[in-house]
Amino acid sequence: MPHLVYTDRKGNTRTYALRHKKIVTIGRSSENDFVVDEEGVAPCHAHLLCDANGYTIAAMETRMPLIINGKARHTAHLRPDDQVVLGPVVLTFRMDDAPPPRPVHPPPTALFERLLEFSSAIMTNISSQELFRIVLDHLIAITGSDKGFLLRCADGGLDVAAARNIDRKDVALSLEQVSDSIIKRVIETGKPLIVSDASNDKRFRNAQSVVDLRLSSVMCVPLSFRDELLGVLYLGNDQVANLFRQEDLETLTIYAGQAALLLHSAQLLNELIVDNRALRDALRSASFGRIIGSSDQIRAIARKIGKIADTDISILVQGETGTGKELIAREIHARSQRRDKPFVSINCGAIPENLLESELFGHVRGAFTGAIAHRVGKFEAADGGTIFLDEIGEMPMALQVKLLRVLQERCIEKVGDSHPIPIDFRVISATNIDLEQAVRDRVFREDLYYRLDGIRIHIPPLRDRGNDVVLLAKYLLDKYVEQYRRTKVKVKGFSKGALTAMLRYSWPGNVREMENKIKRAVIMAERPLLTAEDLEIRLDTAERRIRPLADAQAEFTLNYIREVLEINNWNKTKTARDLGVDPRTVFRYLEKINV
């Protein structure tokens, strides 16, 4: 049998049997078939090719030629007793018929070094399929197997995740290549199994699969994670001269723990991909323009927008800070006949009182100190389009009178001018305070309130929107991953703990708070899956606010009556009949929503 005799600088020798392999790789890396772990030897120094004409050796790198019988060569056909020098090592090619000794089982230190190399290899950022190949290539090289299979549990059975041979090539991904009898025994017992000589093993020698495959030696170990069977590793040898031993099974069992973690991670990643795809599909079906959500409240808002968008009726949007009141206003404008005209927004609470009138209506040159030129106000800029008055409840009383006149007469007068300018506009206002209470407190004019409150839209806080939290989080994550795609870590999604924390969190800042948290987390991420800590959501603050049952029932009833009224086009009698209640019940609830 052809073999190589290894002689190191101290004169120690060992023998490597070629066993008529087609390709044998030689080098310092543990991934080679014949490992020469010496200084001066490249990680993959040379390869030996077996064909009909014998054995040919070739250098893998042109800068490191081989010294063959004293001459530098890049390739050469080997003859018996030829000597090949690799750094301080001499390899002698022999063809005698004496059976070569089996390679000595590696000492513990060498085993640990190989395990470290193996762990480093599977930590690389490559596909699961490629990682499975790396696992099998390492195990085949370490145990001297002819082939290996990684089988995973799927849909109540097994499928072949990867299959490799001694030449580091894929083989047919078929369960017909393995012994179902041996695998069945491993699955039933949950314990590793070695069949050193299958043809003489009483347990399996008559098994049909062993007979058909002409098996010589097999090792099979379960891949389990926390008592869950994920799959099995199956290694086989077809040559009687190279039967597996008990220490080979012990080595394989050590590596199987790492392989099980890898298979578990691959399954989690696959689940994440499926979940993200489902979220994306849900996001598409739950989108109404730029409004994201599938909750009953958001669907009711979408229906209302569809009805009022093409009218010129005034709209009052109510909701907590950060719920998206301007987004609603922009969506109404985008669906109206004014969509091609300007949408002008102004925050009435962010501008000093002495400047707000000029911002709204403009001024002429010389109207006041510093007025060095004519200025176009927000109303004039919105001519033909929509003006959005945010935080209208913060407007000073003196200016409320002038705004009321503008809404009534559809004309403006610039500061310092007495000539009215007709303006065509639609007004949408928004507030986070109770305007009715402001009217009772005499800090907001009642007549202006009724001018603004043509149709009211109430935006629920994020904490009351259920699974919309997940949809919005996914939408914002995709947005900022794309915007900050040059970040060091590519974020792929949220951990399950992060999703749970977001659903429990009260979100006092609503969508604006979520947007800021996700933006920061994407920029500062150190791992592909964002955690609750990345989002700066502490578990002790992530508990959802619990209200008395009576309050929750009352809110549900009110929202449901509003929804049925929307369906019945606000026909109160029909709504009462559909709900099976006295009409006075509907009227009583209508008083609570001021309709």
C-alpha positions as CSV (number, residue, x, y, z in Angstrom):
1,M,0.0,0.0,0.0
2,P,1.4,3.4,-0.9
3,H,2.3,5.6,2.1
4,L,4.4,8.6,3.1
5,V,7.0,8.4,5.9
6,Y,7.3,11.6,7.9
7,T,10.8,12.4,9.4
8,D,11.1,15.5,11.5
9,R,14.2,17.5,12.5
10,K,14.8,15.2,15.5
11,G,14.7,12.0,13.4
12,N,11.3,10.9,14.7
13,T,9.2,9.2,12.0
14,R,5.5,8.4,11.5
15,T,3.7,6.9,8.5
16,Y,0.6,8.1,6.6
17,A,-1.3,5.6,4.5
18,L,-2.6,7.0,1.2
19,R,-5.2,4.2,0.8
20,H,-5.5,5.1,-2.9
21,K,-7.2,8.4,-2.1
22,K,-7.7,10.6,-5.1
23,I,-6.4,13.8,-3.4
24,V,-4.4,14.2,-0.2
25,T,-3.7,17.7,1.1
26,I,-0.5,18.3,3.1
27,G,0.2,21.3,5.3
28,R,0.3,22.9,8.8
29,S,-3.5,23.5,9.1
30,S,-5.5,20.9,10.9
31,E,-7.9,20.9,7.9
32,N,-5.4,19.0,5.8
33,D,-5.5,15.2,5.3
34,F,-1.8,15.0,6.3
35,V,-1.0,17.5,9.0
36,V,2.7,18.7,9.2
37,D,2.7,21.0,12.2
38,E,6.2,22.5,11.8
39,E,7.6,26.0,11.4
40,G,8.4,26.7,7.7
41,V,5.4,24.7,6.5
42,A,2.5,26.6,4.8
43,P,-1.1,26.1,6.1
44,C,-1.8,24.2,2.9
45,H,1.7,23.4,1.4
46,A,1.1,20.8,-1.3
47,H,-1.4,18.2,-2.6
48,L,-0.9,14.7,-3.8
49,L,-3.0,13.5,-6.8
50,C,-3.6,9.9,-7.5
51,D,-4.5,8.8,-11.1
52,A,-4.0,5.9,-13.4
53,N,-0.3,6.8,-13.8
54,G,0.4,6.9,-10.1
55,Y,1.0,9.8,-7.7
56,T,1.9,13.4,-8.6
57,I,2.8,16.0,-6.0
58,A,2.3,19.7,-6.6
59,A,3.1,22.9,-4.5
60,M,0.0,25.0,-3.6
61,E,2.0,28.3,-3.7
62,T,4.5,29.3,-6.3
63,R,6.6,31.2,-3.8
64,M,7.1,28.0,-1.8
65,P,8.4,25.2,-4.2
66,L,9.1,21.7,-3.1
67,I,12.6,20.2,-2.8
68,I,12.3,16.8,-4.5
69,N,15.5,14.7,-4.4
70,G,17.5,17.8,-3.9
71,K,15.9,19.9,-6.7
72,A,13.3,22.7,-6.4
73,R,10.2,21.7,-8.2
74,H,6.6,22.9,-8.3
75,T,5.3,19.6,-9.5
76,A,6.7,16.1,-10.0
77,H,5.6,12.5,-10.5
78,L,6.7,10.4,-7.5
79,R,8.6,7.2,-7.7
80,P,9.3,4.8,-4.8
81,D,11.8,6.2,-2.2
82,D,11.6,9.8,-3.6
83,Q,12.2,12.4,-0.9
84,V,10.2,15.6,-0.6
85,V,11.4,18.4,1.7
86,L,8.9,20.7,3.3
87,G,10.8,23.1,5.6
88,P,12.5,21.0,8.3
89,V,10.5,17.9,7.4
90,V,11.4,15.1,5.0
91,L,8.6,13.0,3.4
92,T,9.6,9.7,1.8
93,F,7.3,8.1,-0.7
94,R,7.1,4.3,-0.4
95,M,5.1,1.6,-2.2
96,D,5.9,-1.6,-0.1
97,D,3.0,-3.9,0.7
98,A,3.3,-3.9,4.5
99,P,0.1,-2.5,6.0
100,P,0.8,0.9,7.4
101,P,0.3,1.5,11.1
102,R,-2.9,3.3,12.0
103,P,-2.3,7.0,12.9
104,V,-1.8,7.4,16.7
105,H,-4.9,8.9,18.4
106,P,-3.9,12.5,19.0
107,P,-2.9,13.5,22.6
108,P,-5.2,15.6,24.6
109,T,-3.3,18.9,23.9
110,A,-3.6,18.3,20.1
111,L,-7.3,17.4,20.5
112,F,-7.9,20.7,22.3
113,E,-6.0,22.7,19.7
114,R,-8.1,21.1,16.9
115,L,-11.2,21.8,18.9
116,L,-10.2,25.4,19.2
117,E,-9.6,25.6,15.4
118,F,-12.9,23.9,14.8
119,S,-14.7,26.4,17.1
120,S,-13.0,29.3,15.3
121,A,-14.0,28.0,11.9
122,I,-17.7,27.7,12.8
123,M,-17.8,31.2,14.2
124,T,-17.2,32.7,10.8
125,N,-20.0,34.8,9.1
126,I,-21.1,32.4,6.4
127,S,-24.2,30.5,5.6
128,S,-25.5,27.6,7.7
129,Q,-25.0,25.2,4.8
130,E,-21.3,26.1,4.5
131,L,-20.9,25.8,8.3
132,F,-22.3,22.3,8.1
133,R,-19.7,21.4,5.4
134,I,-17.0,22.7,7.7
135,V,-18.2,20.6,10.6
136,L,-18.1,17.4,8.5
137,D,-14.7,18.2,6.8
138,H,-13.1,18.6,10.3
139,L,-14.7,15.5,11.7
140,I,-13.8,13.4,8.6
141,A,-10.1,14.6,8.9
142,I,-9.9,14.1,12.6
143,T,-11.5,10.6,12.7
144,G,-10.1,9.3,9.4
145,S,-13.5,8.7,8.0
146,D,-14.4,8.2,4.3
147,K,-17.6,10.2,4.5
148,G,-19.9,12.0,6.9
149,F,-23.5,13.1,7.1
150,L,-25.3,15.7,9.2
151,L,-28.9,14.8,9.5
152,R,-31.5,17.1,11.1
153,C,-35.0,16.5,12.5
154,A,-37.7,18.0,10.3
155,D,-41.5,17.4,10.2
156,G,-41.3,14.3,12.3
157,G,-38.5,12.7,10.3
158,L,-34.9,13.4,9.2
159,D,-33.4,15.1,6.2
160,V,-29.8,15.4,5.1
161,A,-28.4,18.9,5.9
162,A,-25.0,18.2,4.5
163,A,-23.0,15.2,3.2
164,R,-19.2,15.2,2.5
165,N,-16.5,12.7,1.6
166,I,-12.8,12.4,2.3
167,D,-11.9,14.6,-0.7
168,R,-13.9,17.6,0.8
169,K,-16.6,17.3,-1.8
170,D,-20.3,17.1,-1.5
171,V,-22.0,13.7,-1.9
172,A,-25.6,12.8,-2.7
173,L,-28.0,14.3,-0.1
174,S,-29.9,11.1,0.3
175,L,-30.9,9.0,3.3
176,E,-30.3,6.0,1.2
177,Q,-26.5,6.5,1.8
178,V,-26.8,5.8,5.6
179,S,-28.0,2.9,7.7
180,D,-31.5,3.6,9.0
181,S,-31.1,0.8,11.5
182,I,-28.1,2.4,13.2
183,I,-29.7,5.8,13.2
184,K,-33.0,4.5,14.6
185,R,-31.0,2.9,17.5
186,V,-29.3,6.2,18.3
187,I,-32.6,8.2,18.2
188,E,-34.3,5.7,20.4
189,T,-31.6,5.5,23.0
190,G,-30.3,9.1,22.7
191,K,-26.8,7.7,23.1
192,P,-23.7,7.6,20.8
193,L,-23.1,4.4,19.0
194,I,-20.0,2.8,17.4
195,V,-20.2,-0.2,15.1
196,S,-16.5,-1.0,14.6
197,D,-17.1,-3.9,12.2
198,A,-20.7,-3.8,10.8
199,S,-20.4,-7.1,8.9
200,N,-19.6,-9.0,12.1
201,D,-21.8,-7.1,14.5
202,K,-24.6,-9.3,15.8
203,R,-26.9,-6.3,16.2
204,F,-26.7,-5.0,12.6
205,R,-25.0,-7.5,10.3
206,N,-28.4,-8.8,9.1
207,A,-30.0,-5.3,8.8
208,Q,-31.0,-4.6,5.2
209,S,-29.3,-1.2,5.1
210,V,-26.0,-2.6,6.4
211,V,-26.0,-5.4,3.8
212,D,-27.0,-3.1,0.9
213,L,-24.4,-0.4,1.7
214,R,-21.7,-3.0,2.5
215,L,-20.8,-1.0,5.6
216,S,-17.5,-1.7,7.4
217,S,-17.4,0.8,10.3
218,V,-19.9,3.4,11.5
219,M,-20.1,6.0,14.2
220,C,-23.3,7.9,15.0
221,V,-24.0,10.4,17.7
222,P,-27.2,12.4,18.6
223,L,-27.2,16.2,18.4
224,S,-29.2,17.5,21.3
225,F,-29.8,20.9,22.9
226,R,-31.5,21.0,26.3
227,D,-33.0,17.5,25.9
228,E,-34.4,18.3,22.4
229,L,-33.1,16.1,19.6
230,L,-32.0,18.3,16.7
231,G,-30.4,15.6,14.5
232,V,-27.5,13.1,14.3
233,L,-24.0,13.0,13.1
234,Y,-23.1,9.9,11.0
235,L,-19.6,9.0,9.9
236,G,-18.6,5.9,8.0
237,N,-15.6,3.9,6.7
238,D,-15.8,1.5,3.8
239,Q,-12.4,-0.2,4.4
240,V,-11.8,-3.0,6.8
241,A,-8.2,-1.8,7.3
242,N,-9.4,1.4,9.0
243,L,-12.1,0.4,11.5
244,F,-13.3,3.0,14.1
245,R,-12.2,2.6,17.7
246,Q,-13.8,3.7,21.0
247,E,-11.5,6.7,21.3
248,D,-12.7,7.9,17.9
249,L,-16.3,7.9,19.2
250,E,-15.2,9.8,22.3
251,T,-13.6,12.5,20.0
252,L,-16.7,12.6,17.9
253,T,-18.9,13.1,21.0
254,I,-16.9,16.1,22.1
255,Y,-17.3,17.7,18.7
256,A,-21.0,16.8,18.6
257,G,-21.7,19.3,21.4
258,Q,-20.4,22.2,19.2
259,A,-22.3,20.8,16.2
260,A,-25.5,20.7,18.2
261,L,-25.1,24.4,19.2
262,L,-24.5,25.2,15.5
263,L,-27.6,23.3,14.4
264,H,-29.7,25.0,17.1
265,S,-28.5,28.5,16.0
266,A,-29.3,27.6,12.4
267,Q,-32.8,26.7,13.4
268,L,-33.2,29.9,15.4
269,L,-32.0,31.9,12.4
270,N,-34.4,30.1,10.1
271,E,-37.3,30.8,12.5
272,L,-36.2,34.5,12.6
273,I,-36.2,34.6,8.8
274,V,-39.7,33.1,8.7
275,D,-40.9,35.5,11.5
276,N,-39.4,38.5,9.7
277,R,-41.0,37.5,6.4
278,A,-44.4,37.1,8.2
279,L,-43.9,40.5,9.8
280,R,-43.1,42.0,6.4
281,D,-46.2,40.5,4.9
282,A,-48.3,41.7,7.9
283,L,-46.7,45.2,7.6
284,R,-47.7,45.4,3.9
285,S,-51.3,44.3,4.7
286,A,-51.5,46.6,7.7
287,S,-50.3,49.7,6.0
288,F,-52.7,52.6,5.1
289,G,-50.4,54.9,3.2
290,R,-47.8,55.9,5.8
291,I,-50.0,54.8,8.7
292,I,-48.8,51.5,10.1
293,G,-51.2,49.3,12.1
294,S,-53.8,46.6,12.1
295,S,-55.6,47.3,15.4
296,D,-59.3,48.1,15.5
297,Q,-58.6,51.7,16.4
298,I,-56.2,52.2,13.5
299,R,-58.6,50.5,11.0
300,A,-61.4,52.8,12.3
301,I,-59.1,55.9,11.7
302,A,-58.3,54.7,8.2
303,R,-62.0,54.3,7.4
304,K,-62.7,57.7,8.7
305,I,-59.9,59.3,6.6
306,G,-61.3,57.6,3.6
307,K,-64.6,59.3,4.1
308,I,-63.4,62.8,4.9
309,A,-60.3,63.2,2.8
310,D,-62.1,64.7,-0.2
311,T,-64.1,67.1,1.8
312,D,-63.1,70.6,3.1
313,I,-64.5,70.1,6.6
314,S,-62.2,71.1,9.5
315,I,-60.6,68.3,11.4
316,L,-59.4,68.1,15.0
317,V,-56.8,65.4,15.7
318,Q,-56.4,64.5,19.4
319,G,-53.8,62.3,21.0
320,E,-50.9,62.1,23.3
321,T,-47.5,63.6,22.4
322,G,-45.7,61.4,19.9
323,T,-48.7,59.4,18.6
324,G,-48.4,60.7,15.1
325,K,-50.9,63.5,14.8
326,E,-49.0,65.2,12.0
327,L,-48.7,61.9,10.1
328,I,-52.5,61.6,10.2
329,A,-52.9,65.2,8.9
330,R,-50.4,64.5,6.0
331,E,-52.3,61.3,5.1
332,I,-55.6,63.2,4.9
333,H,-53.9,65.9,2.7
334,A,-52.3,63.2,0.5
335,R,-55.7,61.6,-0.2
336,S,-57.6,64.9,-0.8
337,Q,-58.1,66.9,-3.9
338,R,-55.5,69.3,-2.6
339,R,-52.7,66.8,-2.7
340,D,-50.8,68.7,-5.4
341,K,-50.9,71.9,-3.4
342,P,-48.8,72.8,-0.3
343,F,-49.1,71.2,3.1
344,V,-47.9,73.8,5.6
345,S,-47.3,72.9,9.3
346,I,-46.8,75.2,12.3
347,N,-46.5,74.4,16.0
348,C,-48.5,77.0,17.8
349,G,-46.9,76.2,21.1
350,A,-43.3,76.5,19.9
351,I,-43.3,80.1,18.7
352,P,-43.3,83.1,21.1
353,E,-46.6,85.0,21.3
354,N,-45.2,88.2,19.9
355,L,-44.0,86.4,16.8
356,L,-46.9,83.9,16.2
357,E,-49.2,86.3,14.5
358,S,-46.5,87.3,12.0
359,E,-45.7,83.5,11.4
360,L,-49.4,82.8,10.7
361,F,-50.4,85.8,8.6
362,G,-47.2,87.4,7.5
363,H,-46.3,91.1,7.8
364,V,-45.4,94.0,5.6
365,R,-42.2,96.0,5.5
366,G,-42.0,98.4,8.5
367,A,-44.8,96.8,10.4
368,F,-42.5,96.6,13.5
369,T,-38.9,97.0,14.4
370,G,-36.9,94.5,12.4
371,A,-39.6,94.1,9.7
372,I,-37.2,95.0,6.8
373,A,-39.2,93.2,4.1
374,H,-42.5,91.7,3.3
375,R,-43.1,88.3,4.7
376,V,-45.5,85.6,3.6
377,G,-47.3,83.9,6.5
378,K,-48.2,80.2,6.8
379,F,-51.8,80.7,5.7
380,E,-50.8,82.5,2.5
381,A,-48.1,79.8,1.9
382,A,-50.9,77.2,2.2
383,D,-53.1,78.8,-0.4
384,G,-54.9,76.1,-2.3
385,G,-53.6,73.4,0.1
386,T,-53.8,72.4,3.7
387,I,-52.6,74.2,6.9
388,F,-51.8,72.1,10.0
389,L,-52.1,73.9,13.3
390,D,-50.2,71.7,15.8
391,E,-50.7,72.2,19.5
392,I,-53.6,74.5,18.9
393,G,-54.5,74.5,22.6
394,E,-51.3,76.5,23.3
395,M,-52.4,79.5,21.1
396,P,-52.8,82.7,23.1
397,M,-56.4,84.0,23.6
398,A,-55.7,87.3,21.7
399,L,-54.6,85.4,18.7
400,Q,-57.6,83.0,18.9
401,V,-59.9,85.9,18.0
402,K,-57.9,86.6,14.8
403,L,-57.8,83.0,13.9
404,L,-61.6,82.7,14.3
405,R,-62.1,85.6,11.9
406,V,-59.8,84.0,9.3
407,L,-61.7,80.7,9.5
408,Q,-65.0,82.6,9.1
409,E,-64.1,85.0,6.4
410,R,-61.4,83.0,4.6
411,C,-59.3,86.1,4.4
412,I,-56.1,87.2,6.2
413,E,-54.6,90.6,7.0
414,K,-50.9,90.8,7.3
415,V,-49.4,92.5,10.4
416,G,-49.1,96.2,9.5
417,D,-51.6,96.0,6.6
418,S,-55.3,96.6,6.4
419,H,-56.0,95.0,3.1
420,P,-57.7,91.6,3.3
421,I,-56.2,88.8,1.2
422,P,-58.6,86.0,0.2
423,I,-57.1,82.5,0.9
424,D,-58.3,79.1,-0.1
425,F,-57.2,76.6,2.5
426,R,-58.3,73.6,4.6
427,V,-57.4,73.6,8.3
428,I,-56.4,70.5,10.3
429,S,-55.6,71.2,13.9
430,A,-54.1,69.0,16.6
431,T,-53.8,69.0,20.4
432,N,-52.7,66.7,23.2
433,I,-54.9,68.5,25.8
434,D,-58.6,68.3,26.5
435,L,-60.0,71.3,24.6
436,E,-63.4,70.9,26.1
437,Q,-61.9,71.3,29.6
438,A,-59.8,74.3,28.2
439,V,-63.1,75.9,27.1
440,R,-64.6,75.3,30.6
441,D,-61.5,76.8,32.1
442,R,-61.9,79.9,29.8
443,V,-58.4,79.5,28.3
444,F,-59.8,78.5,24.9
445,R,-62.6,80.2,23.0
446,E,-65.7,78.1,22.6
447,D,-66.6,79.5,19.2
448,L,-63.1,78.7,17.9
449,Y,-63.4,75.2,19.3
450,Y,-66.6,74.5,17.4
451,R,-65.0,75.9,14.2
452,L,-62.1,73.5,14.5
453,D,-64.0,70.5,15.7
454,G,-65.8,69.6,12.4
455,I,-64.6,66.0,12.5
456,R,-62.6,64.6,15.4
457,I,-60.0,61.9,15.1
458,H,-58.6,60.4,18.3
459,I,-55.3,58.6,18.0
460,P,-54.8,55.9,20.7
461,P,-51.6,55.8,22.6
462,L,-49.1,53.2,21.5
463,R,-49.5,51.1,24.6
464,D,-53.1,50.4,23.7
465,R,-52.5,49.3,20.2
466,G,-51.5,45.7,20.9
467,N,-49.5,44.0,18.2
468,D,-49.1,47.3,16.3
469,V,-46.1,47.7,18.6
470,V,-44.3,44.9,16.8
471,L,-45.3,46.1,13.3
472,L,-44.1,49.6,14.0
473,A,-40.9,48.3,15.5
474,K,-40.1,46.2,12.4
475,Y,-41.0,49.1,10.1
476,L,-38.7,51.5,12.0
477,L,-35.9,48.9,12.2
478,D,-35.9,48.4,8.4
479,K,-35.9,52.1,7.9
480,Y,-32.9,52.8,10.1
481,V,-31.0,49.7,9.1
482,E,-31.2,51.0,5.5
483,Q,-30.4,54.6,6.5
484,Y,-27.4,53.6,8.6
485,R,-26.2,50.6,6.5
486,R,-22.6,51.5,7.0
487,T,-22.7,50.7,10.7
488,K,-20.2,48.1,12.0
489,V,-22.8,45.5,12.9
490,K,-25.6,44.6,10.5
491,V,-28.8,44.4,12.6
492,K,-31.2,41.7,11.4
493,G,-34.0,41.9,13.9
494,F,-35.2,41.8,17.5
495,S,-34.6,39.1,20.1
496,K,-37.7,37.5,21.6
497,G,-36.9,39.2,24.9
498,A,-36.8,42.6,23.1
499,L,-40.2,41.9,21.5
500,T,-41.7,40.9,24.8
501,A,-40.3,44.0,26.6
502,M,-41.7,46.3,23.9
503,L,-45.1,44.8,24.2
504,R,-45.0,45.2,28.0
505,Y,-43.5,48.7,28.0
506,S,-45.9,51.6,28.5
507,W,-44.3,53.9,25.9
508,P,-44.9,57.3,27.6
509,G,-43.4,59.0,24.5
510,N,-45.4,56.8,22.1
511,V,-44.2,56.3,18.5
512,R,-41.7,59.2,18.7
513,E,-40.0,57.5,21.7
514,M,-39.9,54.1,19.9
515,E,-38.3,55.8,16.8
516,N,-35.6,57.3,18.9
517,K,-34.9,54.1,20.8
518,I,-34.6,52.0,17.7
519,K,-32.5,54.6,15.9
520,R,-30.0,54.7,18.7
521,A,-30.0,50.9,19.0
522,V,-29.2,50.4,15.3
523,I,-26.3,52.8,15.5
524,M,-24.8,51.4,18.7
525,A,-25.6,47.7,18.0
526,E,-23.0,45.1,18.9
527,R,-24.9,42.1,17.8
528,P,-27.3,41.2,14.9
529,L,-30.4,40.9,17.2
530,L,-31.4,43.9,19.3
531,T,-32.1,43.1,23.0
532,A,-34.2,45.0,25.5
533,E,-30.9,46.5,26.9
534,D,-30.0,47.8,23.4
535,L,-33.4,49.5,23.3
536,E,-32.8,50.9,26.8
537,I,-36.0,49.2,28.1
538,R,-35.5,48.1,31.7
539,L,-37.4,45.0,32.6
540,D,-38.7,46.6,35.8
541,T,-40.2,49.4,33.7
542,A,-41.5,47.2,30.9
543,E,-44.7,46.1,32.7
544,R,-47.8,47.3,30.9
545,R,-50.0,49.7,32.9
546,I,-52.9,47.6,34.4
547,R,-56.2,49.4,34.8
548,P,-59.3,48.4,36.7
549,L,-61.5,45.9,34.7
550,A,-64.5,48.3,34.7
551,D,-62.4,51.0,33.0
552,A,-61.1,48.6,30.4
553,Q,-64.7,47.3,29.7
554,A,-66.0,50.8,29.4
555,E,-63.3,51.8,27.0
556,F,-63.9,48.7,24.8
557,T,-67.7,49.4,24.8
558,L,-67.2,53.0,23.7
559,N,-64.7,52.0,21.0
560,Y,-67.0,49.3,19.7
561,I,-70.1,51.5,19.5
562,R,-68.0,54.1,17.7
563,E,-66.9,51.4,15.2
564,V,-70.5,50.2,14.6
565,L,-71.6,53.8,14.1
566,E,-68.9,54.2,11.4
567,I,-70.2,51.0,9.7
568,N,-73.8,52.4,9.8
569,N,-72.7,55.8,8.6
570,W,-73.6,57.2,12.1
571,N,-77.3,56.0,11.9
572,K,-78.0,55.8,15.6
573,T,-81.3,53.9,15.4
574,K,-79.8,51.2,13.1
575,T,-76.7,51.0,15.4
576,A,-78.9,50.4,18.4
577,R,-80.9,47.7,16.6
578,D,-77.7,46.0,15.4
579,L,-76.2,46.0,18.9
580,G,-79.5,44.8,20.4
581,V,-79.7,47.7,22.9
582,D,-82.1,50.5,23.7
583,P,-81.4,53.6,21.5
584,R,-80.9,55.6,24.7
585,T,-77.8,53.5,25.5
586,V,-76.2,54.6,22.2
587,F,-77.1,58.2,22.9
588,R,-75.6,58.0,26.4
589,Y,-72.3,56.8,25.0
590,L,-72.5,59.4,22.2
591,E,-72.5,62.1,24.9
592,K,-69.1,60.7,26.2
593,I,-67.5,61.2,22.8
594,N,-69.3,64.5,22.1
595,V,-71.1,63.5,19.0
